[in-house]
Amino acid sequence: MKYGVPAQKFIYSRGMAGKIPRLPIDFESLQSKARKVMKPEAYAYVAGGAGRGTTMVANQEAFETYQLKASMMKAVQEVDLRVNVLGAEFITPLLTAPIGALDLVHPQGDKAVARACNHLNIPMVFSCRASHSMEVCSEELGHTPRWFQLYWSKSDELVESFVSRAQRTGCSAIVVTLDTTSLGWRPRDLNQGYLPFLRGMGLAQYSSDPVFENILRQRMLKKNNDPKPSVTFKTLSNVFGLCRNYPGGLWNNLRSGRALAAVKTFIDIYMRPELRWTDVQRLRKMTTLPIVLKGIQTVDDANKAFDFGADGIVVSNHGGRQIDGGTGALKCLDVITQNIEGRGTVLFDSGIRGGADVIKALALGADAVLIGRPWVYGLALDGQRGVEAVLGYFLAELELQLSLMGVKSVQELDRSIFSDRVE
């Protein structure tokens, strides 16, 4: 499949007829246009970071630190984008990162993303806090690879159920997110007092799970002594919205109180602060699938991940959403890959905004990268087509730039492509 020059020619030829791309090409314009169509609470949830947002800034600045060489008379016409990840060959080095509560962004949510990934043959990482279940999305994906992101619940039985379902739906890896044992301090969300899960969004993996449903039934049988919020018009409006969003139907959920009980149950059990390295060994007993640990930022943690049985890691700071004042994730990748001696698969996310960013991450030792916010803005603007457009832009820029640099294959990328002076 060709992306670079053909995509460029297509855009320019349409421009001769006065037709410009439906979605902006550059990230800043894409984000700005998406903000205009997104609800304030949706934009705050997607765009926001922890604290003052300094980790998000550091992620961007880290990419500017590494500068690419521009050697001439080396251009190539054919570029091989294939990579090998966990023993499987992917036709490009891109995966879609797991993003929760996509129904906040677009009605089709994860289903639209799955269709886009199927069309482009880009692996999708199912979110544990998805708007559509892994079973539904698997039907949309066809034969396209898929992984499952796991937030380790307080209920081990629920964890086992998620893992079992992931295996049955054809997932080829379990990605455990380590850095969100509680939500980071996110002022944009806090300023609006808004969390999508309290509105019944992003709960499809839970509402479709038999173990969660059993936990919910048991809790509904017990006397509820939870404090009740003051009843206002806004309270009633939010409860109605919650009952519409949660499976079972508006009136049935209102009469039974099931939707409200489900949200309370989810909030109580969906994160496990006491998660420890030994839990990786327990997960290994639950599944034969490769285990990938997401949120690694230090050499020590990278080594521990492999020591305790992980097959791969994702170097990530959650896009700056969890801890303020952190180091740019790309710098973490550089240090980690130079010190773990090829112990296993290394992936990267956090701050990638264009094809050149992908090149830098691969050159620093990542086997593949996960893309997040950019395609979410594409989803907000144009559903499935928007996701396809944004991912297509990444692939076009990636292929074209590698061609100009004289790089025949992404497998050739290493630190030699950087300028001698790296600050």
C-alpha positions as CSV (number, residue, x, y, z in Angstrom):
1,M,0.0,0.0,0.0
2,K,1.3,3.5,-0.9
3,Y,0.9,6.5,1.3
4,G,3.5,9.2,0.7
5,V,3.7,10.7,-2.8
6,P,0.3,9.2,-4.0
7,A,-1.5,10.8,-1.1
8,Q,0.3,14.1,-1.7
9,K,-0.6,14.0,-5.4
10,F,-4.3,13.2,-4.6
11,I,-4.6,16.2,-2.3
12,Y,-3.0,18.6,-4.7
13,S,-5.0,17.4,-7.7
14,R,-8.2,17.9,-5.8
15,G,-7.0,21.3,-4.8
16,M,-7.0,22.2,-8.5
17,A,-10.8,21.7,-8.5
18,G,-11.1,23.9,-5.4
19,K,-11.4,20.9,-3.0
20,I,-9.4,20.9,0.2
21,P,-9.0,18.1,2.7
22,R,-12.1,17.6,5.0
23,L,-9.7,17.5,7.9
24,P,-6.7,19.7,8.5
25,I,-3.3,18.1,7.9
26,D,-1.3,19.6,10.8
27,F,-2.1,18.8,14.4
28,E,-2.6,22.3,15.7
29,S,-5.3,23.1,13.0
30,L,-6.9,19.7,13.6
31,Q,-7.1,20.2,17.3
32,S,-8.5,23.7,16.8
33,K,-11.2,22.6,14.4
34,A,-12.2,19.7,16.6
35,R,-12.5,21.9,19.6
36,K,-15.2,23.9,17.7
37,V,-17.4,20.9,17.2
38,M,-16.8,19.1,20.6
39,K,-18.7,19.8,23.7
40,P,-16.6,21.7,26.3
41,E,-16.5,18.7,28.6
42,A,-15.5,16.4,25.8
43,Y,-12.7,18.6,24.7
44,A,-11.5,19.1,28.3
45,Y,-11.4,15.3,28.8
46,V,-9.4,14.6,25.6
47,A,-7.1,17.7,25.6
48,G,-6.4,18.0,29.3
49,G,-3.4,16.9,31.3
50,A,-2.3,16.6,34.9
51,G,-1.8,19.8,37.0
52,R,-0.4,22.7,35.0
53,G,0.2,20.5,31.9
54,T,4.0,20.7,32.2
55,T,4.5,17.0,31.3
56,M,2.5,17.5,28.1
57,V,4.8,20.4,27.3
58,A,7.8,18.3,28.1
59,N,6.6,15.5,25.8
60,Q,6.5,18.0,22.9
61,E,9.9,19.6,23.8
62,A,11.6,16.2,23.9
63,F,10.9,15.7,20.2
64,E,12.6,19.0,19.4
65,T,15.7,17.9,21.2
66,Y,16.4,15.2,18.7
67,Q,17.2,16.6,15.2
68,L,17.4,14.5,12.0
69,K,20.2,14.7,9.5
70,A,19.4,15.8,6.0
71,S,21.9,13.8,3.8
72,M,21.4,14.3,0.1
73,M,21.6,12.0,-3.0
74,K,20.1,9.1,-1.0
75,A,16.3,9.3,-1.9
76,V,14.5,6.0,-2.5
77,Q,11.2,5.3,-4.2
78,E,10.2,2.2,-2.2
79,V,9.9,2.3,1.6
80,D,9.1,-0.8,3.7
81,L,7.1,0.2,6.7
82,R,6.7,-3.3,8.1
83,V,7.7,-4.1,11.7
84,N,7.8,-7.2,13.9
85,V,6.1,-6.8,17.2
86,L,5.8,-9.7,19.7
87,G,6.6,-12.1,16.9
88,A,3.9,-10.8,14.6
89,E,4.4,-8.8,11.4
90,F,2.5,-5.5,11.1
91,I,2.4,-3.7,7.8
92,T,3.1,-0.3,9.5
93,P,4.6,0.7,12.8
94,L,1.4,2.3,14.1
95,L,-1.2,1.1,16.6
96,T,-4.1,3.0,18.0
97,A,-3.7,3.7,21.7
98,P,-6.5,2.7,24.0
99,I,-8.7,5.8,24.7
100,G,-11.6,5.6,27.1
101,A,-15.1,7.0,26.9
102,L,-15.1,7.7,23.1
103,D,-18.9,7.9,23.1
104,L,-18.2,11.3,24.6
105,V,-16.5,12.3,21.3
106,H,-18.7,10.5,18.7
107,P,-21.8,8.2,18.9
108,Q,-20.0,5.4,17.1
109,G,-17.0,5.6,19.4
110,D,-14.8,2.5,19.3
111,K,-16.9,0.9,16.5
112,A,-15.8,3.7,14.2
113,V,-12.2,3.3,15.2
114,A,-12.4,-0.4,14.7
115,R,-13.7,0.1,11.2
116,A,-11.0,2.6,10.4
117,C,-8.3,0.2,11.7
118,N,-9.8,-2.6,9.6
119,H,-9.7,-0.5,6.5
120,L,-6.0,0.6,7.1
121,N,-4.9,-2.7,8.7
122,I,-3.6,-0.9,11.7
123,P,-3.8,-2.8,15.0
124,M,-6.2,-1.5,17.6
125,V,-5.7,-1.6,21.3
126,F,-9.2,-2.0,22.9
127,S,-9.8,0.3,25.8
128,C,-10.9,-1.2,29.1
129,R,-13.2,1.8,29.4
130,A,-14.7,1.5,25.9
131,S,-17.9,2.7,24.5
132,H,-18.5,-0.6,22.7
133,S,-17.5,-4.0,24.0
134,M,-14.5,-6.0,22.7
135,E,-16.9,-8.5,21.1
136,V,-18.6,-5.8,19.1
137,C,-15.4,-4.2,18.0
138,S,-13.9,-7.5,17.1
139,E,-16.7,-8.0,14.6
140,E,-15.8,-4.7,13.0
141,L,-12.1,-5.5,12.9
142,G,-12.2,-8.6,10.8
143,H,-8.7,-10.1,10.6
144,T,-7.0,-6.9,11.8
145,P,-4.8,-7.5,14.9
146,R,-6.2,-6.4,18.2
147,W,-4.9,-6.1,21.8
148,F,-6.8,-5.5,25.0
149,Q,-5.8,-2.9,27.6
150,L,-6.4,-4.0,31.2
151,Y,-7.0,-1.8,34.1
152,W,-6.5,-4.1,37.0
153,S,-9.8,-4.1,39.1
154,K,-10.1,-4.7,42.8
155,S,-12.0,-7.9,41.7
156,D,-9.5,-10.5,40.5
157,E,-12.5,-12.5,39.2
158,L,-13.4,-9.6,37.0
159,V,-9.7,-9.3,35.8
160,E,-9.8,-13.0,34.8
161,S,-13.1,-12.6,33.0
162,F,-11.7,-9.6,31.0
163,V,-8.6,-11.7,30.1
164,S,-10.7,-14.7,29.1
165,R,-12.9,-12.5,26.9
166,A,-9.9,-10.9,25.3
167,Q,-8.6,-14.3,24.3
168,R,-11.9,-15.5,22.9
169,T,-12.2,-12.3,20.8
170,G,-8.8,-12.9,19.2
171,C,-6.7,-10.4,21.1
172,S,-3.0,-11.2,20.7
173,A,-1.7,-9.3,23.7
174,I,-2.8,-8.0,27.1
175,V,-1.7,-4.4,27.8
176,V,-1.7,-3.6,31.5
177,T,-1.8,0.1,32.3
178,L,0.3,0.7,35.3
179,D,0.2,4.5,35.7
180,T,-3.5,4.9,36.5
181,T,-4.2,3.2,39.8
182,S,-6.1,6.5,40.5
183,L,-6.9,9.4,38.3
184,G,-4.4,12.2,38.0
185,W,-5.3,15.7,39.1
186,R,-6.8,17.1,35.9
187,P,-7.9,20.7,36.3
188,R,-9.8,20.9,33.0
189,D,-12.1,18.1,34.1
190,L,-12.3,19.3,37.7
191,N,-13.2,22.9,36.7
192,Q,-16.3,21.4,35.0
193,G,-17.0,18.8,37.7
194,Y,-17.2,16.3,34.9
195,L,-16.2,12.7,34.6
196,P,-17.7,10.7,31.7
197,F,-17.9,7.5,33.6
198,L,-20.3,9.0,36.1
199,R,-22.6,9.7,33.1
200,G,-22.5,6.0,32.1
201,M,-20.0,6.5,29.3
202,G,-17.0,4.2,28.7
203,L,-18.5,1.3,30.6
204,A,-19.2,-1.2,27.8
205,Q,-16.6,-3.7,28.8
206,Y,-18.1,-3.8,32.3
207,S,-21.8,-3.8,31.4
208,S,-21.2,-6.7,29.0
209,D,-19.3,-8.8,31.5
210,P,-21.0,-11.6,33.4
211,V,-18.8,-11.2,36.5
212,F,-19.4,-7.5,36.7
213,E,-23.2,-8.1,36.3
214,N,-23.0,-10.6,39.2
215,I,-21.1,-8.1,41.4
216,L,-23.8,-5.5,40.5
217,R,-26.7,-7.8,41.4
218,Q,-25.1,-8.7,44.8
219,R,-24.6,-5.0,45.6
220,M,-28.1,-4.1,44.6
221,L,-29.5,-6.6,47.1
222,K,-27.7,-4.9,49.9
223,K,-29.1,-1.9,51.8
224,N,-27.7,1.3,50.2
225,N,-26.4,3.7,52.7
226,D,-24.5,5.9,50.3
227,P,-24.9,9.7,50.7
228,K,-27.5,11.1,48.4
229,P,-26.7,14.2,46.3
230,S,-29.0,17.2,46.6
231,V,-31.8,17.0,44.0
232,T,-31.6,19.8,41.5
233,F,-32.7,20.1,37.9
234,K,-29.0,19.4,36.9
235,T,-29.1,16.2,39.1
236,L,-32.2,15.0,37.4
237,S,-30.8,15.8,34.0
238,N,-27.6,13.9,34.7
239,V,-29.5,10.9,36.1
240,F,-31.6,10.8,32.9
241,G,-28.5,11.0,30.8
242,L,-26.9,8.2,32.8
243,C,-29.9,6.0,32.3
244,R,-30.0,6.7,28.6
245,N,-26.3,5.8,28.2
246,Y,-26.3,2.6,30.2
247,P,-27.6,-0.6,28.5
248,G,-31.1,-1.7,29.5
249,G,-33.3,1.3,28.4
250,L,-34.1,4.6,29.9
251,W,-37.3,3.7,31.8
252,N,-36.1,0.4,33.0
253,N,-32.9,1.9,34.3
254,L,-34.9,4.7,36.0
255,R,-37.3,2.3,37.7
256,S,-34.7,-0.3,38.8
257,G,-31.9,2.1,39.7
258,R,-29.6,-0.3,37.9
259,A,-27.7,2.2,35.9
260,L,-26.9,4.4,39.0
261,A,-25.9,1.3,40.9
262,A,-23.7,0.1,38.0
263,V,-21.8,3.4,38.0
264,K,-21.2,3.3,41.7
265,T,-20.0,-0.3,41.5
266,F,-17.6,0.7,38.7
267,I,-16.2,3.6,40.6
268,D,-15.7,1.4,43.6
269,I,-13.8,-1.4,41.9
270,Y,-12.3,-0.3,38.6
271,M,-8.9,0.7,39.9
272,R,-6.5,-1.1,42.2
273,P,-4.0,1.2,44.0
274,E,-2.2,-1.6,45.6
275,L,-1.1,-3.2,42.3
276,R,2.4,-4.6,42.6
277,W,5.0,-6.3,40.3
278,T,4.1,-9.7,41.7
279,D,0.7,-9.2,40.1
280,V,2.3,-9.6,36.7
281,Q,3.2,-13.1,37.7
282,R,-0.4,-13.8,38.7
283,L,-1.6,-12.5,35.3
284,R,0.8,-14.9,33.6
285,K,-1.1,-17.7,35.3
286,M,-4.3,-16.4,33.8
287,T,-3.2,-16.3,30.2
288,T,-0.8,-17.5,27.6
289,L,-1.0,-14.2,25.7
290,P,1.9,-11.9,25.6
291,I,1.8,-9.4,28.5
292,V,2.8,-5.7,27.8
293,L,3.2,-3.2,30.6
294,K,2.2,0.3,29.8
295,G,3.5,3.4,31.6
296,I,7.2,2.5,32.0
297,Q,9.5,5.6,32.4
298,T,12.7,4.4,34.0
299,V,15.4,1.8,33.4
300,D,14.7,0.2,36.7
301,D,11.0,-0.3,36.0
302,A,11.8,-1.6,32.5
303,N,14.1,-4.2,33.9
304,K,11.6,-5.2,36.6
305,A,8.9,-5.5,34.0
306,F,10.9,-8.2,32.2
307,D,12.1,-9.7,35.4
308,F,8.5,-10.4,36.5
309,G,7.5,-11.9,33.2
310,A,6.4,-9.2,30.8
311,D,7.0,-9.8,27.1
312,G,7.0,-6.1,26.3
313,I,6.7,-2.6,27.6
314,V,5.2,0.7,26.5
315,V,7.4,3.7,27.4
316,S,4.7,6.2,28.2
317,N,3.6,8.9,30.7
318,H,-0.1,8.6,29.7
319,G,0.2,11.6,27.4
320,G,0.9,13.8,30.4
321,R,-2.5,13.0,32.0
322,Q,-1.3,11.4,35.2
323,I,1.7,13.2,36.8
324,D,2.6,16.9,36.4
325,G,6.2,18.0,36.1
326,G,7.4,14.8,34.4
327,T,10.2,14.1,32.0
328,G,9.3,14.0,28.3
329,A,8.5,10.4,27.4
330,L,10.9,10.4,24.3
331,K,13.9,11.1,26.6
332,C,12.8,8.2,28.8
333,L,12.7,6.0,25.7
334,D,16.2,7.0,24.8
335,V,17.6,6.1,28.2
336,I,15.7,2.9,28.6
337,T,16.5,1.4,25.2
338,Q,20.2,2.0,25.7
339,N,20.2,0.2,29.0
340,I,17.9,-2.8,28.8
341,E,20.0,-4.8,26.3
342,G,17.2,-5.9,24.0
343,R,15.3,-7.8,26.7
344,G,12.0,-7.6,25.0
345,T,9.5,-5.6,22.8
346,V,9.5,-1.9,23.4
347,L,6.7,0.4,22.2
348,F,6.2,4.1,22.7
349,D,3.5,6.6,23.1
350,S,3.0,10.2,24.5
351,G,3.3,13.3,22.4
352,I,3.5,11.9,18.8
353,R,2.0,14.5,16.5
354,G,3.4,13.7,13.1
355,G,5.4,11.4,10.9
356,A,8.8,12.8,11.9
357,D,7.9,12.1,15.6
358,V,7.3,8.4,14.6
359,I,10.7,8.3,12.9
360,K,12.4,9.6,16.0
361,A,10.8,7.1,18.3
362,L,11.6,4.2,16.1
363,A,15.2,5.4,15.7
364,L,15.5,5.5,19.5
365,G,14.6,1.9,19.8
366,A,10.8,1.6,19.8
367,D,9.6,-1.4,17.8
368,A,6.3,0.4,17.1
369,V,4.3,3.4,18.4
370,L,0.8,4.1,19.7
371,I,-1.1,7.1,18.4
372,G,-3.7,8.8,20.6
373,R,-5.1,12.3,20.7
374,P,-4.7,13.1,16.9
375,W,-7.1,10.4,15.7
376,V,-9.5,11.2,18.5
377,Y,-9.9,14.7,17.0
378,G,-10.4,13.1,13.6
379,L,-13.1,10.9,15.2
380,A,-14.8,14.0,16.6
381,L,-14.8,15.8,13.2
382,D,-15.8,13.0,10.9
383,G,-16.3,9.6,12.6
384,Q,-14.6,6.6,10.9
385,R,-13.5,8.7,8.0
386,G,-11.9,11.2,10.3
387,V,-9.9,8.5,12.0
388,E,-8.8,7.1,8.7
389,A,-7.8,10.5,7.4
390,V,-5.6,11.3,10.4
391,L,-3.9,7.9,10.5
392,G,-3.5,8.2,6.7
393,Y,-1.7,11.6,7.2
394,F,0.7,9.9,9.6
395,L,1.5,7.2,7.2
396,A,1.9,9.5,4.2
397,E,4.3,11.8,6.0
398,L,6.2,8.9,7.5
399,E,6.7,7.2,4.1
400,L,7.5,10.4,2.3
401,Q,10.0,11.6,4.8
402,L,11.8,8.3,5.0
403,S,12.0,8.3,1.2
404,L,13.6,11.7,1.2
405,M,16.0,10.6,3.9
406,G,17.1,7.6,1.8
407,V,15.8,5.1,4.3
408,K,14.5,2.0,2.6
409,S,13.0,0.4,5.7
410,V,11.9,1.4,9.1
411,Q,14.0,-1.5,10.3
412,E,17.1,0.5,9.3
413,L,16.3,3.3,11.7
414,D,18.8,3.9,14.6
415,R,20.5,6.7,16.3
416,S,22.8,7.4,13.4
417,I,20.0,9.4,11.7
418,F,20.3,12.1,14.3
419,S,22.6,15.2,14.1
420,D,25.8,14.8,16.0
421,R,24.8,17.5,18.5
422,V,21.9,16.3,20.6
423,E,21.1,18.5,23.6
